[in-house]
């Protein structure tokens, strides 16, 4: 659909980082499940900072590759993460990771991942 440009996508990436950081507190996630959420926050922040788009600082990852990574992460969060974490039906971990994956996939569908022109 291409409704989101690279700048707006970058801001949504930062929101995603904050959501992953705060999820253990709001969803009552503990132990290794909380560590997974915090690890995803760090990875998402690093990918955002290293992407070649307006909010990137180092600008080494092409924005199109950023999009491919987010597609894979979204699918893994929805389809595999609940099983990998052994999160049963109705568990807060399952609800959070599936919801986060769906949100990432929605942003992926709405984003225009053409390469952002270099200054």
C-alpha angles and dihedrals in degrees: 000000000000097000095140122067124208095266095053090043089055092054090049088051089057090049088052090053091052092048092052090047094050099037096090090057097045097038097038093241115167142175118007092352090061089045090054091052092049091045090053089050091054093045092048091049092050092048090050093049092047097045121108097240137095097285095042117106103188095030102201102125114076112237089236090058089047086058093050091051091050091050091053093045092049092051093046092049092052101039108025112020097073090053094043090052092041089234109170128216111294095013117140091236092054092046093049099046095044090047092048091048092050091049091050091049092050090052089047091054092048098046127095102221098189113137111276109235116253116243 
